[in-house]
Amino acid sequence: MECTFEDVGDVLKIGLEGRFVAANADEVRERVTKRIANAKKIVFDLSKMAHIDSSGLGVLVQFQKRANAEGIAIRLAGLLPHPRLVFDITKVFRVFDIYDTVEAAEKAFA
């Protein structure tokens, strides 16, 4: 799992690429936690995330819970068909604001 971070104005864009699974969930959690300390607006770019399992979903849900508690706005963007199916089957989509593109997610902050 590759993680990239980019500051776009006042938005932190976090790109996740590859398979977000149990084998790398803790590493992703640690890397992202270090970067979001002062962020108030976060977009997870999932357009290159090929697969997600329950561990990956759990990490994203933890970030959303933290965001809700700390007044941070999180948006997910660019879900590919297979990961989107996992979000739909598990009903996890209900806890996130999900957009088709990163640009749409960024505009939603305005």
C-alpha positions as CSV (number, residue, x, y, z in Angstrom):
1,M,0.0,0.0,0.0
2,E,1.4,3.3,-1.1
3,C,0.4,6.5,0.7
4,T,1.0,9.9,-0.7
5,F,0.3,13.3,1.0
6,E,-0.3,16.6,-0.7
7,D,-1.4,19.9,0.8
8,V,-3.8,21.6,-1.6
9,G,-4.6,25.0,-0.1
10,D,-6.2,24.2,3.3
11,V,-7.0,20.6,2.2
12,L,-4.8,17.6,3.0
13,K,-5.1,15.1,0.1
14,I,-4.1,11.6,1.0
15,G,-3.7,9.1,-1.8
16,L,-4.0,5.4,-1.2
17,E,-2.7,3.1,-3.9
18,G,-2.8,-0.7,-4.0
19,R,-4.5,-3.1,-1.6
20,F,-5.6,-1.8,1.8
21,V,-5.7,-5.0,3.8
22,A,-4.8,-6.4,7.2
23,A,-1.2,-6.8,6.3
24,N,-0.7,-3.0,5.9
25,A,-3.6,-1.5,7.9
26,D,-1.5,-0.7,11.0
27,E,1.3,0.9,8.9
28,V,-1.3,3.1,7.0
29,R,-2.9,4.1,10.3
30,E,0.4,5.2,11.7
31,R,1.5,7.1,8.6
32,V,-1.8,8.9,8.2
33,T,-2.2,9.7,11.9
34,K,1.2,11.5,11.9
35,R,0.1,13.7,8.9
36,I,-3.4,14.6,10.0
37,A,-2.5,16.1,13.4
38,N,-3.3,19.7,12.3
39,A,-5.5,19.1,9.3
40,K,-9.1,20.4,9.3
41,K,-10.1,19.2,5.8
42,I,-9.0,15.9,4.4
43,V,-9.7,14.1,1.1
44,F,-8.8,10.5,0.7
45,D,-8.1,9.9,-3.0
46,L,-9.0,6.2,-3.4
47,S,-8.9,6.2,-7.2
48,K,-5.8,3.9,-7.2
49,M,-7.0,1.7,-4.3
50,A,-7.6,-1.7,-6.0
51,H,-9.0,-3.6,-3.0
52,I,-10.0,-3.0,0.6
53,D,-10.8,-5.5,3.3
54,S,-12.4,-5.2,6.8
55,S,-9.2,-4.1,8.3
56,G,-8.8,-1.2,5.8
57,L,-12.4,-0.3,6.3
58,G,-11.8,-0.3,10.0
59,V,-9.0,2.2,9.7
60,L,-11.1,4.6,7.6
61,V,-13.9,4.3,10.1
62,Q,-11.5,5.1,12.9
63,F,-10.4,8.2,11.1
64,Q,-14.0,9.3,10.5
65,K,-14.8,8.8,14.2
66,R,-11.8,10.9,15.2
67,A,-12.8,13.5,12.6
68,N,-16.3,13.7,14.0
69,A,-15.0,14.2,17.6
70,E,-12.4,16.8,16.6
71,G,-14.3,18.8,14.0
72,I,-12.3,17.6,11.0
73,A,-14.1,17.2,7.7
74,I,-13.2,14.0,5.7
75,R,-14.3,13.2,2.2
76,L,-13.6,10.1,0.2
77,A,-13.1,10.3,-3.6
78,G,-12.7,8.1,-6.6
79,L,-13.7,4.7,-5.3
80,L,-13.1,2.0,-7.9
81,P,-15.9,-0.6,-8.6
82,H,-14.6,-3.4,-6.3
83,P,-13.9,-1.2,-3.3
84,R,-17.2,0.6,-3.8
85,L,-18.9,-2.8,-3.7
86,V,-17.3,-3.5,-0.4
87,F,-18.6,-0.2,0.9
88,D,-22.1,-0.9,-0.4
89,I,-22.3,-4.5,1.0
90,T,-21.1,-3.5,4.4
91,K,-23.2,-0.3,4.4
92,V,-20.1,1.6,5.5
93,F,-20.8,4.2,2.8
94,R,-23.4,5.6,5.3
95,V,-20.7,7.1,7.5
96,F,-18.7,8.9,4.8
97,D,-19.2,11.7,2.3
98,I,-18.1,10.0,-1.0
99,Y,-17.5,11.8,-4.2
100,D,-16.7,10.5,-7.7
101,T,-13.6,12.7,-8.1
102,V,-11.1,14.5,-5.9
103,E,-12.1,17.8,-7.4
104,A,-15.7,17.3,-6.5
105,A,-14.7,16.4,-2.9
106,E,-12.5,19.5,-2.6
107,K,-15.3,21.7,-4.0
108,A,-17.7,20.2,-1.3
109,F,-15.7,22.0,1.4
110,A,-16.6,25.4,0.0
